[in-house]
Amino acid sequence: PNPHTKVTPMGAQWKAKGKALVADAKGKLFGKLVKEITVAARGGADPASNSRLRLVVEQARKASMPKDTLERAIKKGSGSGADAVSYERVIYEGFAPHQVAVMVECLTDNVNRTAPEMRVLFRKGQLGTSGSVAWDFNHVGIIEAERANADADPELAAIEAGAQDFEAGDEEGTTVFWTDPTDLDLVSRALPAHGFTVLTAKLGYKPKNPVNTANLTAEQLEEVENFLAAIDSNDDVQNVFVSLGG
């Protein structure tokens, strides 16, 4: 991509807008990471032999999560503490206003609470049935990384590390690498040798035919952004994948 055009993956521009306003962003991030750790720890409490847990633990460390918070989350998920808890991963799909497709990934300990909340949040758009918009997204691994040295070449790193594609990230100096879902851990481990420090690594959805934001008026875009911000602020929501581009 042209270095002067800012490519925003999956309509993340609406997130950047609210960043300055969100004083509790760190607490919210910890909350989401704790849930991810809890779920990943089901596959074993040792990050060395549980790659999914290792990726989330690394993320938590980079976010400066206190060690006891981290250890408590692992215990919660691996069922080795009195407060063992079980979260279910549920995907809600549908449309934001103006036919912008949305995949909402939730981690909930009570679907009977989450489902009605999602129905209310989707009132300004349209909540679809399972599979109604999933066909319009590719299931992918998403790695956000930054250059560890100035001459690191994202294209070369993508080829060498086994990523499918890459693009400029939201933050200055970051790159988003897309991988096959099964290669997420492999590529995450290979990137540092090619000059990139991995910031986050997760499975997610990449839109096949994103709506170009240039085709929406400022007012329409604001309606989409407000819809997405309301969904993102729900406690059970982990990730929102949006079919927006441009």
MOQUIRA-V611614 format. One record per backbone hydrogen bond with DSSP energy under -0.5 kcal/mol. CO is the residue of the C=O (numbers start at 1). NH is the residue of the N-H. If there is no record, write none. Layout:
co = (CO:CO)
nh = (NH:NH)
//
This chain:
co = (2:4:5:6:7:8:9:10:11:12:12:13:14:15:15:16:16:18:18:19:21:22:24:25:26:27:28:29:30:31:32:33:34:35:36:37:39:40:41:45:46:46:50:51:52:53:54:55:56:57:58:59:60:61:66:67:68:69:70:71:72:73:74:75:75:75:76:81:88:88:90:90:92:93:94:95:96:96:97:99:100:101:102:103:103:104:104:105:105:106:108:110:110:111:113:114:115:116:117:118:120:121:122:126:129:131:133:134:136:136:138:138:139:140:141:141:142:142:143:143:144:144:145:146:149:152:153:154:155:156:157:158:158:165:167:171:173:174:175:175:176:177:178:178:179:180:181:183:184:185:186:187:188:190:191:191:192:195:195:196:197:200:202:204:206:211:212:213:217:218:219:220:221:222:223:224:225:226:227:228:229:231:234:236:239:240:241:242:243:244:245)
nh = (5:6:7:8:9:11:12:242:14:15:16:17:18:18:19:19:20:21:22:22:23:25:28:29:30:31:32:33:34:35:36:37:38:39:40:41:42:43:44:47:49:50:54:55:56:57:58:59:60:61:62:63:65:64:70:71:72:73:74:75:76:77:78:79:80:81:85:84:90:108:92:106:104:128:102:126:99:100:100:101:96:243:94:105:241:92:106:238:239:90:88:113:114:115:117:118:119:120:121:122:123:124:125:95:132:135:136:137:208:209:140:206:181:204:143:179:144:202:145:177:199:200:175:197:152:154:157:158:159:160:161:162:163:178:176:174:147:169:145:177:167:143:164:165:141:183:184:187:188:189:190:191:192:193:194:196:195:148:149:198:146:144:142:140:138:245:215:216:221:222:223:224:225:226:227:228:229:230:231:232:233:234:237:107:105:242:103:244:211:11:213)
//
